[in-house]
Amino acid sequence: MKSLTVFSLLLLACQGEPPAKPAKGLDPKDPRSVLEYAAYITRTQKSYETTFKARLSTSGAPLDYDGRCVWVHPGVLFVHYTASGGDEKMIVRTSPADAWVYHSVAGQWATAVEVAMPGAGRGIQNPDEVLAVVSRHTGSATLIKPGVVQLSFTGEDIEKVMKEQASKDAFDWKESSATLVLSVDSENRLQQFTCDATLKSTAPGVKEKVRYSAEVTLVAYNAARELKFYDEKKREIPLTPEMKSKIDSVLKEKQ
């Protein structure tokens, strides 16, 4: 599970940073304009729900992930996903410092730090963070067709995105690359995005490149305000008073 966290962090940004409204009007023929508006319009919705699939491929068997998330403005995230082998994770994040993961064996919520998953609910799992990064890295954007933009990250760009999250010198940036393709709907909100990354590790003994791919689809806007979690007996898993308090605190900021 740590591997997904590390490579999801490729697209990490500082959660909680407010979206900036584009200075100029939308130009549907300008890929930078399309990206700026997609990021701003999507990040200022009351809420949205996504599904995501991801695959991490190394020399061994690939790891597959299948999940769902609900993001609530201005920054509460609920995530539920399963991975190869039946590993299941339920996550709630309210800030860069506050996140909880349900510990199925103990039958209780624990902080992300306590279960050694500080990156839980970040990166690809959190489209708001992806959009925050996209809005600041539009230089290589190209318009594939109306409403579909491709964004490439080369060595230095990947390093800039990951410098606060990845271990220092963890990758050979000159030998790494990533491509992001985003599509928007008729209201210029994010509709879907895919990520394809190839990273060269600098870890001793690791010669092969690591491949990471993901697809995130927006399935609803301004509908769900939370994602309910259930145990193996289909009983709802309640949030702790501390979690509820943090959620209420974040949501009241924008009321």
Secondary structure, DSSP 4 states (H G I P E B T S, - for coil): -HHHHHHHGGG---TTPPPPPPSS---TT-HHHHHHHHHHHHHTSSEEEEEEEEEEESSS--EEEEEEEEEETTTEEEEEEEEGGG-EEEEEESSSS-EEEEETTTTEEEETTTTT-TTTT-GGG-HHHHHHHHTT--TT-EEEETTEEEEEE-HHHHHHHHTTTSPTT-B-GGG-EEEEEEEE-TTS-EEEEEEEEEE-B-STT--SPEEEEEEEEEEEES--S----B-TTS-B-PPPHHHHHHHHHHHHTT-
